[in-house]
Every structure is written in C-alpha cells, then in structure tokens.
Amino acid sequence: MIGAEYITAFVTLFVIIDPIGLAPVFIALTLGESHRARLRIALRALIIAAVLLTLFGIFGDKILAGIGISMPAFRIAGGVLLFLTALDMLFERRTKRREAQGEEHEADPETDPSVFPLATPLLAGPGAMATMILLAGREGGDWLHVVVIIAMMLLVLCCVFVMFLLATPIERALGRTGTMVVTRLLGMLLAALAIQFILDGLHGAGLMGGSPVS
C-alpha cells in the first residue's frame, strides 16, 4: 500500500505541474494544429519533461551545484523565458507566424512548442524540478524512495496527457473567437506567473529581504 508521504508527493507534484491548468495553455500554444500534430507535440513534451524531472530527482542537487547554478537563479531564468512566451500569446505573434508559413510550420522547430515552453518551463519548470529534488532527498537518498517519487511524477504526467487529449474538443467548443479570448487571458496569467518566478528567485537570492538560498 502506498504510504501517506507518497500520496502527499503525488498531490504536491499535481499542484505544481497543474494538469488541469495546462490544458487551455496547450490549446493556446497549439492553436490551429491538427489533432495528430497536437498528439505528437504532447508526447514529445511529456517524454522530455519526464526525462528532465527524473534526472533532477536523481541528480538535481549535484547538477546545479556542479555547474555553480543556484535554484534562485534557475527560477529567475525560467521566469524570463516564460515571460517571453506570454508576450507571444498576448500579441498573437505565434499565430501570425503560423498563418504566414501555412502548412510548412509543422516542420519548423521555431513554431514547435513541445520543447519550449511546454516541456520546460511549463511541465518541467523550476518549481517542479525543485520539488523533485526536495521529495527525492527526503529519505536520505534511498533508491526505493526515489523510484516511488519518480513513479508519482510519471502518474501526474499521465494526467497531463489525458488533459492534452481533450484539447481539440475544448477548442471546438470555444470556437476561434473564444480561443483568442482565452489565449489573451492566459497570456496575462502566464506573464504574472513568470513575474512570480522572478520574484521568488530574487527573494531566494536574498535580494528582497530573504535569506540567500544556495
């Protein structure tokens, strides 16, 4: 039977990754894509996110310490990148690029959101990576504990995949006008989330009255 700490780990990762909240974001980032293209983008993003989160669960603290990057700095970088994506959504730059390129955009890596921003920082963002590091390190590096934490993370990503599969029906229900409204609204929310990442990073670095975090 799964212990209470692992149920807590699942809930924590579910809240951090937020499968339900990512569904409309996925719609906005893949606006105009076919169901098949969306499936390909979703699978690629989830596989990359799973690999990144697994690596950070096992080696995260060593990776960051080894290259001299603090978690606050990681949060700030993720916030800046997410803010740039939010600007694209607010001003429909991504949609305009796709309309100009027509069918060719499917093969253009610049318009493929699977790696950025879906895999990182939306799925495997600073918060999720930091959570994996903290959860995996609770039992002193016990391998069975780490494996169960990784299993909980994969279960959350399965929930994300289910929500991504519902993206096309949701878009059809909203229509183009509704989707544009949701895209702009989510752009504002993503911008706010990006600023929160940056503020958390500044606070963790001790630049806003907090104690520096290594």
N, CA, C and O of each residue as an XYZ file, in Angstrom:
856
protein
N       0.850     -1.200      0.000
C       0.000      0.000      0.000
C       0.885      1.250      0.000
O       1.884      1.310      0.717
N       0.515      2.236     -0.801
C       1.310      3.458     -0.892
C       1.181      4.255      0.394
O       0.079      4.499      0.884
N       2.340      4.662      0.939
C       2.339      5.422      2.176
C       1.784      6.824      1.976
O       1.699      7.338      0.861
N       1.413      7.415      3.094
C       0.833      8.763      3.048
C       1.802      9.770      2.445
O       1.381     10.718      1.783
N       3.120      9.566      2.672
C       4.093     10.519      2.153
C       4.132     10.506      0.634
O       4.432     11.526      0.012
N       3.830      9.352      0.026
C       3.840      9.271     -1.431
C       2.562      9.842     -2.029
O       2.579     10.403     -3.124
N       1.454      9.698     -1.305
C       0.222     10.360     -1.731
C       0.417     11.873     -1.683
O      -0.025     12.603     -2.570
N       1.093     12.326     -0.620
C       1.411     13.751     -0.496
C       2.320     14.202     -1.632
O       2.160     15.301     -2.164
N       3.279     13.349     -2.005
C       4.188     13.675     -3.108
C       3.411     13.822     -4.414
O       3.667     14.737     -5.197
N       2.450     12.902     -4.646
C       1.629     12.983     -5.865
C       0.827     14.278     -5.887
O       0.795     14.980     -6.898
N       0.178     14.591     -4.765
C      -0.640     15.799     -4.693
C       0.217     17.042     -4.898
O      -0.180     17.974     -5.597
N       1.402     17.046     -4.277
C       2.306     18.193     -4.412
C       2.705     18.401     -5.867
O       2.639     19.521     -6.374
N       3.121     17.324     -6.546
C       3.524     17.428     -7.943
C       2.335     17.783     -8.840
O       2.489     18.510     -9.821
N       1.140     17.262     -8.497
C      -0.056     17.575     -9.272
C      -0.355     19.073     -9.210
O      -0.697     19.694    -10.217
N      -0.221     19.640     -8.008
C      -0.490     21.071     -7.838
C       0.565     21.905     -8.557
O       0.240     22.904     -9.199
N       1.839     21.492     -8.448
C       2.925     22.253     -9.065
C       2.833     22.206    -10.592
O       2.936     23.238    -11.255
N       2.638     21.004    -11.147
C       2.584     20.853    -12.607
C       1.245     21.321    -13.162
O       1.184     21.883    -14.256
N       0.161     21.088    -12.403
C      -1.176     21.595    -12.724
C      -1.692     21.117    -14.084
O      -1.803     21.917    -15.013
N      -2.011     19.814    -14.214
C      -2.522     19.287    -15.489
C      -3.779     20.000    -15.983
O      -3.915     20.258    -17.179
N      -4.695     20.317    -15.072
C      -5.944     20.972    -15.469
C      -5.671     22.367    -16.024
O      -6.229     22.754    -17.051
N      -4.815     23.114    -15.345
C      -4.490     24.460    -15.804
C      -3.699     24.482    -17.090
O      -3.741     25.468    -17.825
N      -2.957     23.385    -17.383
C      -2.143     23.343    -18.597
C      -2.962     23.063    -19.853
O      -2.518     23.368    -20.960
N      -4.152     22.486    -19.696
C      -4.965     22.142    -20.871
C      -5.271     23.366    -21.741
O      -5.022     23.322    -22.946
N      -5.805     24.463    -21.169
C      -6.051     25.635    -22.016
C      -4.771     26.283    -22.532
O      -4.766     26.876    -23.611
N      -3.684     26.171    -21.766
C      -2.400     26.697    -22.242
C      -1.948     25.909    -23.467
O      -1.448     26.478    -24.438
N      -2.130     24.592    -23.408
C      -1.777     23.725    -24.537
C      -2.588     24.106    -25.776
O      -2.061     24.118    -26.889
N      -3.873     24.416    -25.580
C      -4.719     24.853    -26.694
C      -4.160     26.125    -27.311
O      -4.059     26.240    -28.532
N      -3.795     27.083    -26.456
C      -3.290     28.365    -26.945
C      -1.976     28.206    -27.699
O      -1.757     28.861    -28.718
N      -1.104     27.337    -27.200
C       0.212     27.158    -27.811
C       0.154     26.335    -29.092
O       1.071     26.399    -29.911
N      -0.911     25.565    -29.272
C      -1.029     24.729    -30.473
C      -2.228     25.157    -31.318
O      -2.835     24.337    -32.007
N      -2.556     26.421    -31.261
C      -3.707     26.950    -31.983
C      -3.594     26.660    -33.477
O      -2.586     26.988    -34.104
N      -4.631     26.044    -34.045
C      -4.644     25.747    -35.469
C      -4.016     24.419    -35.849
O      -4.066     24.030    -37.016
N      -3.420     23.706    -34.883
C      -2.801     22.414    -35.171
C      -3.871     21.326    -35.315
O      -4.942     21.419    -34.717
N      -3.576     20.307    -36.104
C      -4.461     19.152    -36.219
C      -4.346     18.300    -34.952
O      -3.406     18.449    -34.171
N      -5.328     17.398    -34.763
C      -5.287     16.520    -33.591
C      -4.028     15.661    -33.609
O      -3.422     15.423    -32.564
N      -3.633     15.198    -34.789
C      -2.436     14.360    -34.911
C      -1.177     15.140    -34.527
O      -0.305     14.629    -33.823
N      -1.098     16.393    -35.004
C       0.062     17.219    -34.673
C       0.105     17.509    -33.179
O       1.174     17.510    -32.568
N      -1.066     17.753    -32.597
C      -1.122     18.003    -31.154
C      -0.672     16.772    -30.362
O       0.018     16.897    -29.350
N      -1.063     15.595    -30.825
C      -0.667     14.365    -30.154
C       0.847     14.210    -30.191
O       1.466     13.830    -29.198
N       1.438     14.509    -31.349
C       2.890     14.417    -31.490
C       3.596     15.420    -30.573
O       4.577     15.079    -29.913
N       3.097     16.650    -30.537
C       3.676     17.683    -29.680
C       3.553     17.293    -28.207
O       4.498     17.449    -27.434
N       2.369     16.780    -27.826
C       2.135     16.397    -26.436
C       3.069     15.280    -26.001
O       3.666     15.353    -24.927
N       3.202     14.234    -26.837
C       4.066     13.107    -26.480
C       5.518     13.548    -26.351
O       6.212     13.144    -25.417
N       5.984     14.389    -27.302
C       7.368     14.856    -27.255
C       7.618     15.679    -25.991
O       8.638     15.513    -25.322
N       6.672     16.569    -25.672
C       6.827     17.412    -24.488
C       6.843     16.579    -23.204
O       7.646     16.829    -22.306
N       5.948     15.586    -23.125
C       5.858     14.768    -21.914
C       7.083     13.883    -21.739
O       7.557     13.700    -20.618
N       7.599     13.335    -22.829
C       8.804     12.500    -22.736
C       9.996     13.328    -22.268
O      10.752     12.905    -21.393
N      10.156     14.518    -22.862
C      11.268     15.391    -22.470
C      11.126     15.806    -21.004
O      12.100     15.796    -20.251
N       9.895     16.171    -20.608
C       9.659     16.578    -19.222
C       9.940     15.434    -18.257
O      10.534     15.642    -17.200
N       9.507     14.211    -18.623
C       9.739     13.049    -17.761
C      11.230     12.792    -17.578
O      11.683     12.498    -16.472
N      11.992     12.904    -18.665
C      13.445     12.695    -18.576
C      14.091     13.760    -17.695
O      14.916     13.445    -16.838
N      13.715     15.022    -17.907
C      14.296     16.114    -17.123
C      13.971     15.979    -15.637
O      14.850     16.129    -14.789
N      12.709     15.696    -15.326
C      12.313     15.589    -13.923
C      12.937     14.364    -13.255
O      13.263     14.397    -12.068
N      13.100     13.282    -14.024
C      13.778     12.103    -13.470
C      15.233     12.414    -13.150
O      15.737     12.051    -12.087
N      15.902     13.087    -14.077
C      17.301     13.464    -13.848
C      17.446     14.368    -12.627
O      18.373     14.211    -11.832
N      16.514     15.321    -12.489
C      16.598     16.224    -11.349
C      16.215     15.523    -10.055
O      16.708     15.892     -8.989
N      15.342     14.514    -10.126
C      15.021     13.754     -8.937
C      16.207     12.951     -8.436
O      16.387     12.776     -7.231
N      17.021     12.459     -9.377
C      18.169     11.623     -9.001
C      19.438     12.446     -8.771
O      20.159     12.252     -7.793
N      19.687     13.370     -9.701
C      20.968     14.093     -9.666
C      20.818     15.607     -9.542
O      21.808     16.328     -9.665
N      19.598     16.111     -9.300
C      19.352     17.545     -9.371
C      20.265     18.419     -8.549
O      20.844     19.378     -9.059
N      20.398     18.089     -7.262
C      21.237     18.923     -6.399
C      22.686     18.899     -6.854
O      23.382     19.911     -6.771
N      23.144     17.745     -7.335
C      24.530     17.624     -7.803
C      24.733     18.367     -9.116
O      25.782     18.972     -9.335
N      23.711     18.321    -10.005
C      23.821     19.003    -11.298
C      23.979     20.502    -11.100
O      24.890     21.118    -11.655
N      23.087     21.085    -10.307
C      23.136     22.534    -10.098
C      24.398     22.960     -9.360
O      25.039     23.947     -9.721
N      24.750     22.196     -8.312
C      25.962     22.534     -7.550
C      27.205     22.378     -8.416
O      28.153     23.156     -8.309
N      27.186     21.360     -9.277
C      28.360     21.086    -10.106
C      28.647     22.177    -11.122
O      29.807     22.428    -11.450
N      27.598     22.832    -11.627
C      27.822     23.895    -12.615
C      27.660     25.284    -11.998
O      27.661     26.293    -12.703
N      27.521     25.318    -10.678
C      27.507     26.600     -9.971
C      26.252     27.416    -10.148
O      26.303     28.645    -10.115
N      25.112     26.748    -10.338
C      23.844     27.464    -10.508
C      22.977     27.255     -9.275
O      22.740     26.121     -8.861
N      22.510     28.341     -8.697
C      21.628     28.245     -7.541
C      20.186     28.097     -8.007
O      19.858     28.469     -9.133
N      19.326     27.561     -7.154
C      17.914     27.430     -7.505
C      17.255     28.794     -7.731
O      16.432     28.913     -8.639
N      17.581     29.835     -6.940
C      17.025     31.160     -7.242
C      17.357     31.634     -8.654
O      16.496     32.179     -9.345
N      18.600     31.430     -9.083
C      18.991     31.823    -10.441
C      18.208     31.020    -11.476
O      17.829     31.546    -12.523
N      17.970     29.750    -11.178
C      17.208     28.880    -12.070
C      15.775     29.379    -12.200
O      15.209     29.371    -13.293
N      15.190     29.811    -11.088
C      13.828     30.335    -11.102
C      13.740     31.624    -11.925
O      12.796     31.810    -12.693
N      14.720     32.507    -11.762
C      14.716     33.773    -12.499
C      14.814     33.517    -14.002
O      14.096     34.135    -14.788
N      15.701     32.609    -14.398
C      15.846     32.291    -15.820
C      14.549     31.718    -16.392
O      14.130     32.094    -17.487
N      13.919     30.814    -15.652
C      12.657     30.244    -16.097
C      11.573     31.300    -16.219
O      10.756     31.256    -17.138
N      11.566     32.251    -15.289
C      10.593     33.335    -15.319
C      10.752     34.224    -16.538
O       9.764     34.617    -17.159
N      11.992     34.541    -16.881
C      12.254     35.385    -18.055
C      11.782     34.693    -19.330
O      11.125     35.310    -20.169
N      12.118     33.407    -19.474
C      11.706     32.659    -20.658
C      10.190     32.553    -20.760
O       9.621     32.686    -21.843
N       9.541     32.312    -19.625
C       8.086     32.197    -19.622
C       7.434     33.534    -19.963
O       6.387     33.563    -20.610
N       8.040     34.638    -19.534
C       7.506     35.966    -19.832
C       7.540     36.238    -21.341
O       6.611     36.833    -21.886
N       8.610     35.803    -22.011
C       8.706     35.982    -23.464
C       7.600     35.205    -24.180
O       7.036     35.677    -25.167
N       7.299     34.016    -23.673
C       6.204     33.229    -24.242
C       4.868     33.929    -24.030
O       4.016     33.939    -24.919
N       4.690     34.510    -22.855
C       3.450     35.231    -22.546
C       3.252     36.394    -23.511
O       2.126     36.657    -23.932
N       4.321     37.090    -23.865
C       4.224     38.193    -24.829
C       3.768     37.681    -26.192
O       2.954     38.319    -26.859
N       4.299     36.517    -26.607
C       3.870     35.919    -27.877
C       2.381     35.633    -27.864
O       1.698     35.859    -28.863
N       1.867     35.134    -26.736
C       0.445     34.807    -26.637
C      -0.409     36.067    -26.616
O      -1.478     36.101    -27.226
N       0.049     37.097    -25.924
C      -0.728     38.338    -25.818
C      -0.865     39.042    -27.161
O      -1.923     39.590    -27.473
N       0.200     39.030    -27.955
C       0.194     39.754    -29.229
C       0.008     38.833    -30.435
O       0.152     39.264    -31.579
N      -0.316     37.550    -30.173
C      -0.599     36.560    -31.217
C       0.538     36.430    -32.231
O       0.289     36.168    -33.408
N       1.769     36.610    -31.790
C       2.902     36.501    -32.706
C       3.043     35.079    -33.233
O       3.349     34.878    -34.409
N       2.819     34.082    -32.359
C       2.949     32.693    -32.779
C       1.914     32.360    -33.856
O       2.233     31.706    -34.849
N       0.665     32.818    -33.650
C      -0.398     32.545    -34.621
C      -0.093     33.197    -35.962
O      -0.284     32.581    -37.011
N       0.381     34.440    -35.934
C       0.694     35.151    -37.180
C       1.815     34.453    -37.944
O       1.769     34.371    -39.172
N       2.831     33.946    -37.222
C       3.917     33.222    -37.896
C       3.375     31.981    -38.586
O       3.764     31.666    -39.711
N       2.465     31.270    -37.901
C       1.915     30.044    -38.469
C       1.061     30.333    -39.699
O       1.123     29.597    -40.683
N       0.261     31.403    -39.649
C      -0.590     31.734    -40.790
C       0.253     32.126    -41.992
O      -0.106     31.820    -43.129
N       1.380     32.805    -41.750
C       2.261     33.227    -42.843
C       2.984     32.041    -43.473
O       3.258     32.034    -44.674
N       3.291     31.037    -42.651
C       4.059     29.903    -43.141
C       3.182     28.786    -43.689
O       3.673     27.878    -44.360
N       1.869     28.853    -43.402
C       0.966     27.817    -43.898
C       1.299     26.460    -43.343
O       1.589     26.306    -42.156
N       1.255     25.464    -44.228
C       1.474     24.091    -43.792
C       2.914     23.833    -43.381
O       3.185     22.854    -42.685
N       3.849     24.693    -43.798
C       5.257     24.453    -43.512
C       5.581     24.601    -42.040
O       6.633     24.141    -41.596
N       4.709     25.229    -41.274
C       5.045     25.487    -39.873
C       5.180     24.216    -39.068
O       5.842     24.232    -38.030
N       4.571     23.088    -39.502
C       4.635     21.856    -38.739
C       6.050     21.313    -38.696
O       6.426     20.635    -37.740
N       6.844     21.605    -39.728
C       8.211     21.113    -39.762
C       9.203     22.133    -39.242
O      10.404     21.863    -39.200
N       8.724     23.292    -38.848
C       9.599     24.366    -38.386
C       9.764     24.271    -36.876
O       8.792     24.449    -36.142
N      10.985     23.992    -36.391
C      11.188     23.865    -34.954
C      10.903     25.145    -34.192
O      10.645     25.096    -32.990
N      10.944     26.306    -34.870
C      10.700     27.562    -34.172
C       9.247     27.695    -33.741
O       8.949     28.442    -32.810
N       8.327     26.977    -34.408
C       6.919     27.065    -34.050
C       6.448     25.828    -33.286
O       5.260     25.696    -32.992
N       7.354     24.941    -32.969
C       7.023     23.733    -32.219
C       7.209     24.014    -30.728
O       8.338     24.190    -30.269
N       6.097     24.057    -29.959
C       6.211     24.404    -28.545
C       6.517     23.224    -27.633
O       6.488     23.374    -26.412
N       6.814     22.038    -28.202
C       6.967     20.852    -27.371
C       8.137     20.960    -26.404
O       8.017     20.592    -25.235
N       9.282     21.470    -26.893
C      10.454     21.607    -26.017
C      10.316     22.844    -25.143
O      10.402     22.769    -23.917
N      10.097     23.996    -25.799
C       9.877     25.247    -25.081
C       8.644     25.915    -25.667
O       8.598     26.122    -26.880
N       7.653     26.257    -24.874
C       7.678     26.275    -23.407
C       6.982     25.092    -22.732
O       6.883     25.076    -21.505
N       6.488     24.085    -23.500
C       5.728     23.016    -22.858
C       6.588     22.153    -21.935
O       6.342     22.093    -20.730
N       7.616     21.475    -22.511
C       8.448     20.594    -21.682
C       9.108     21.383    -20.562
O       9.119     20.966    -19.404
N       9.652     22.521    -20.932
C      10.251     23.410    -19.937
C      10.051     24.846    -20.406
O      10.368     25.142    -21.558
N       9.542     25.755    -19.573
C       9.395     25.591    -18.121
C       7.997     25.235    -17.629
O       7.779     25.230    -16.418
N       7.019     24.929    -18.524
C       5.658     24.703    -18.050
C       5.500     23.355    -17.350
O       4.900     23.288    -16.277
N       6.031     22.275    -17.940
C       5.939     20.966    -17.299
C       7.102     20.749    -16.325
O       6.898     20.552    -15.127
N       8.300     20.790    -16.854
C       9.491     20.620    -16.014
C      10.095     21.988    -15.737
O      11.193     22.303    -16.196
N       9.367     22.786    -14.987
C       9.823     24.129    -14.637
C      10.633     24.140    -13.366
O      10.833     23.096    -12.746
N      11.105     25.313    -12.966
C      11.893     25.417    -11.730
C      11.168     24.853    -10.517
O      11.773     24.187     -9.677
N       9.860     25.124    -10.429
C       9.105     24.625     -9.283
C       9.050     23.110     -9.249
O       9.264     22.502     -8.201
N       8.760     22.485    -10.410
C       8.690     21.029    -10.484
C      10.051     20.393    -10.249
O      10.155     19.374     -9.566
N      11.100     20.997    -10.817
C      12.445     20.464    -10.623
C      12.865     20.561     -9.157
O      13.414     19.616     -8.591
N      12.599     21.709     -8.561
C      12.943     21.891     -7.147
C      12.153     20.914     -6.273
O      12.685     20.368     -5.306
N      10.877     20.696     -6.619
C      10.047     19.760     -5.863
C      10.591     18.344     -5.966
O      10.623     17.621     -4.970
N      11.022     17.936     -7.165
C      11.606     16.607     -7.335
C      12.870     16.455     -6.494
O      13.086     15.415     -5.872
N      13.700     17.490     -6.478
C      14.928     17.442     -5.677
C      14.598     17.271     -4.198
O      15.203     16.451     -3.508
N      13.627     18.057     -3.718
C      13.261     18.015     -2.300
C      12.583     16.694     -1.925
O      12.910     16.104     -0.894
N      11.646     16.227     -2.750
C      10.934     14.985     -2.436
C      11.859     13.774     -2.485
O      11.794     12.899     -1.622
N      12.718     13.730     -3.499
C      13.615     12.579     -3.649
C      14.660     12.524     -2.549
O      15.172     11.450     -2.233
N      14.979     13.665     -1.966
C      16.019     13.693     -0.939
C      15.525     13.510      0.481
O      16.318     13.559      1.421
N      14.232     13.301      0.653
C      13.660     13.219      1.998
C      14.165     12.029      2.802
O      14.403     12.148      4.004
N      14.331     10.879      2.147
C      14.709      9.661      2.861
C      16.208      9.383      2.777
O      16.645      8.234      2.845
N      16.979     10.441      2.631
C      18.431     10.277      2.618
C      18.969      9.583      1.383
O      20.021      8.946      1.439
N      18.264      9.697      0.271
C      18.774      9.125     -0.973
C      18.480      7.651     -1.145
O      19.102      7.007     -1.990
N      17.540      7.078     -0.365
C      17.157      5.678     -0.509
C      16.579      5.452     -1.912
O      15.674      6.172     -2.335
N      17.106      4.446     -2.637
C      16.742      4.271     -4.038
C      15.284      3.874     -4.231
O      14.649      4.306     -5.193
N      14.742      3.051     -3.322
C      13.339      2.666     -3.437
C      12.434      3.890     -3.305
O      11.445      4.032     -4.024
N      12.794      4.764     -2.373
C      12.036      6.004     -2.190
C      12.088      6.854     -3.453
O      11.066      7.378     -3.895
N      13.277      6.991     -4.035
C      13.441      7.796     -5.249
C      12.614      7.216     -6.399
O      11.986      7.958     -7.155
N      12.619      5.889     -6.524
C      11.852      5.229     -7.597
C      10.361      5.509     -7.438
O       9.681      5.774     -8.429
N       9.839      5.457     -6.211
C       8.415      5.712     -5.987
C       8.082      7.170     -6.293
O       7.026      7.460     -6.854
N       8.978      8.090     -5.925
C       8.753      9.510     -6.229
C       8.693      9.724     -7.736
O       7.850     10.472     -8.231
N       9.595      9.061     -8.464
C       9.588      9.164     -9.923
C       8.287      8.587    -10.488
O       7.724      9.131    -11.438
N       7.810      7.479     -9.897
C       6.543      6.886    -10.337
C       5.381      7.856    -10.112
O       4.480      7.942    -10.947
N       5.393      8.581     -8.999
C       4.345      9.569     -8.734
C       4.392     10.691     -9.768
O       3.357     11.177    -10.223
N       5.600     11.089    -10.127
C       5.759     12.138    -11.139
C       5.216     11.673    -12.490
O       4.538     12.432    -13.184
N       5.514     10.421    -12.863
C       5.027      9.884    -14.130
C       3.504      9.779    -14.135
O       2.869      9.982    -15.169
N       2.923      9.463    -12.987
C       1.466      9.392    -12.882
C       0.836     10.767    -13.115
O      -0.203     10.881    -13.764
N       1.472     11.801    -12.583
C       0.989     13.169    -12.809
C       1.084     13.526    -14.286
O       0.177     14.156    -14.830
N       2.180     13.128    -14.942
C       2.333     13.416    -16.371
C       1.299     12.660    -17.207
O       0.886     13.134    -18.266
N       0.883     11.482    -16.729
C      -0.207     10.767    -17.407
C      -1.499     11.579    -17.326
O      -2.275     11.620    -18.281
N      -1.724     12.219    -16.189
C      -2.894     13.089    -16.046
C      -2.806     14.259    -17.019
O      -3.810     14.670    -17.599
N      -1.598     14.792    -17.194
C      -1.391     15.880    -18.151
C      -1.741     15.420    -19.566
O      -2.388     16.145    -20.321
N      -1.307     14.208    -19.916
C      -1.563     13.679    -21.252
C      -3.065     13.550    -21.521
O      -3.537     13.868    -22.613
N      -3.803     13.084    -20.522
C      -5.256     12.968    -20.664
C      -5.867     14.339    -20.947
O      -6.735     14.468    -21.810
N      -5.415     15.361    -20.220
C      -5.944     16.708    -20.427
C      -5.565     17.243    -21.809
O      -6.356     17.935    -22.449
N      -4.343     16.918    -22.269
C      -3.928     17.350    -23.601
C      -4.784     16.697    -24.689
O      -5.075     17.323    -25.708
N      -5.190     15.433    -24.472
C      -6.033     14.741    -25.441
C      -7.388     15.421    -25.604
O      -8.023     15.328    -26.655
N      -7.821     16.107    -24.545
C      -9.111     16.797    -24.583
C      -9.002     18.192    -25.189
O     -10.002     18.903    -25.289
N      -7.790     18.592    -25.597
C      -7.575     19.955    -26.086
C      -8.404     20.259    -27.328
O      -9.016     21.323    -27.417
N      -8.431     19.329    -28.297
C      -9.169     19.571    -29.543
C     -10.668     19.740    -29.308
O     -11.248     20.693    -29.828
N     -11.332     18.843    -28.537
C     -12.756     19.068    -28.248
C     -13.020     20.387    -27.526
O     -14.021     21.056    -27.784
N     -12.119     20.752    -26.626
C     -12.294     22.016    -25.909
C     -12.210     23.200    -26.866
O     -12.990     24.147    -26.768
N     -11.248     23.136    -27.801
C     -11.088     24.226    -28.767
C     -12.320     24.339    -29.664
O     -12.767     25.442    -29.977
N     -12.868     23.185    -30.079
C     -14.068     23.203    -30.926
C     -15.243     23.837    -30.187
O     -16.036     24.568    -30.779
N     -15.348     23.551    -28.887
C     -16.444     24.104    -28.092
C     -16.310     25.618    -27.949
O     -17.306     26.341    -27.951
N     -15.060     26.093    -27.824
C     -14.829     27.531    -27.649
C     -15.010     28.304    -28.951
O     -15.512     29.428    -28.937
N     -14.602     27.707    -30.089
C     -14.617     28.438    -31.346
C     -13.390     29.340    -31.438
O     -12.654     29.498    -30.464
N     -13.173     29.931    -32.617
C     -11.970     30.756    -32.811
C     -11.972     32.001    -31.920
O     -10.952     32.341    -31.320
N     -13.118     32.677    -31.837
C     -13.182     33.885    -31.010
C     -12.945     33.555    -29.548
O     -12.183     34.240    -28.866
N     -13.594     32.514    -29.071
C     -13.413     32.115    -27.680
C     -11.982     31.711    -27.391
O     -11.441     32.020    -26.329
N     -11.360     31.007    -28.355
C      -9.976     30.592    -28.180
C      -9.039     31.790    -28.122
O      -8.092     31.805    -27.336
N      -9.307     32.811    -28.968
C      -8.475     34.020    -28.948
C      -8.589     34.745    -27.607
O      -7.597     35.234    -27.066
N      -9.814     34.805    -27.082
C     -10.014     35.452    -25.780
C      -9.255     34.702    -24.693
O      -8.570     35.306    -23.867
N      -9.386     33.362    -24.703
C      -8.697     32.541    -23.705
C      -7.184     32.675    -23.850
O      -6.462     32.722    -22.854
N      -6.706     32.736    -25.098
C      -5.268     32.875    -25.332
C      -4.728     34.164    -24.726
O      -3.684     34.160    -24.073
N      -5.447     35.276    -24.945
C      -5.000     36.556    -24.379
C      -5.039     36.521    -22.850
O      -4.121     37.002    -22.185
N      -6.126     35.940    -22.298
C      -6.243     35.852    -20.844
C      -5.121     35.017    -20.255
O      -4.528     35.386    -19.241
N      -4.828     33.876    -20.902
C      -3.758     33.015    -20.410
C      -2.391     33.670    -20.584
O      -1.472     33.431    -19.801
N      -2.267     34.501    -21.626
C      -1.024     35.249    -21.774
C      -0.781     36.147    -20.574
O       0.345     36.252    -20.085
N      -1.854     36.804    -20.092
C      -1.732     37.641    -18.895
C      -1.373     36.795    -17.669
O      -0.519     37.175    -16.868
N      -2.035     35.649    -17.537
C      -1.758     34.784    -16.386
C      -0.332     34.235    -16.437
O       0.342     34.150    -15.411
N       0.128     33.860    -17.646
C       1.496     33.374    -17.781
C       2.506     34.472    -17.474
O       3.549     34.211    -16.876
N       2.196     35.697    -17.883
C       3.082     36.822    -17.567
C       3.182     37.002    -16.053
O       4.266     37.232    -15.517
N       2.035     36.894    -15.367
C       2.036     37.022    -13.913
C       2.817     35.886    -13.265
O       3.562     36.106    -12.310
N       2.645     34.651    -13.791
C       3.395     33.513    -13.267
C       4.886     33.702    -13.480
O       5.691     33.366    -12.611
N       5.256     34.242    -14.640
C       6.666     34.494    -14.935
C       7.260     35.494    -13.943
O       8.363     35.298    -13.433
N       6.510     36.571    -13.678
C       6.980     37.563    -12.713
C       7.108     36.946    -11.324
O       8.028     37.271    -10.574
N       6.159     36.035    -10.982
C       6.238     35.372     -9.676
C       7.489     34.503     -9.578
O       8.137     34.463     -8.533
N       7.831     33.803    -10.674
C       9.072     33.029    -10.703
C      10.270     33.937    -10.427
O      11.153     33.604     -9.636
N      10.280     35.085    -11.091
C      11.402     36.020    -10.935
C      11.460     36.561     -9.502
O      12.536     36.642     -8.909
N      10.295     36.931     -8.947
C      10.252     37.437     -7.573
C      10.704     36.375     -6.580
O      11.432     36.673     -5.633
N      10.267     35.119     -6.799
C      10.703     34.032     -5.921
C      12.212     33.852     -5.992
O      12.876     33.622     -4.981
N      12.744     33.964     -7.219
C      14.193     33.834     -7.376
C      14.948     34.957     -6.686
O      15.970     34.723     -6.041
N      14.438     36.188     -6.823
C      15.081     37.333     -6.171
C      15.007     37.205     -4.644
O      15.959     37.524     -3.931
N      13.848     36.730     -4.163
C      13.688     36.544     -2.717
C      14.631     35.460     -2.205
O      15.260     35.607     -1.157
N      14.716     34.357     -2.973
C      15.600     33.267     -2.573
C      17.066     33.659     -2.607
O      17.880     33.105     -1.867
N      17.407     34.622     -3.471
C      18.785     35.093     -3.556
C      19.111     36.126     -2.502
O      20.246     36.596     -2.414
N      18.110     36.486     -1.693
C      18.334     37.472     -0.637
C      18.302     38.892     -1.108
O      18.762     39.787     -0.398
N      17.758     39.135     -2.318
C      17.718     40.491     -2.856
C      16.438     41.235     -2.525
O      16.278     42.407     -2.867
N      15.505     40.524     -1.840
C      14.238     41.149     -1.454
C      13.938     40.894      0.023
O      12.787     40.707      0.417
N      14.973     40.892      0.807
C      14.797     40.761      2.250
C      14.859     39.357      2.780
O      14.826     39.163      3.995
N      14.951     38.328      1.883
C      15.020     36.962      2.352
C      16.461     36.527      2.557
O      17.396     37.245      2.201
N      16.632     35.333      3.141
C      17.953     34.774      3.315
C      18.379     34.088      2.031
O      17.592     33.337      1.456
N      19.598     34.321      1.562
C      20.047     33.698      0.313
C      19.958     32.186      0.373
O      20.243     31.582      1.407
N      19.560     31.569     -0.746
C      19.478     30.122     -0.851
C      20.506     29.665     -1.858
O      20.547     30.184     -2.974
N      21.327     28.718     -1.496
C      22.384     28.244     -2.402
C      21.824     27.287     -3.426
O      22.565     26.785     -4.272
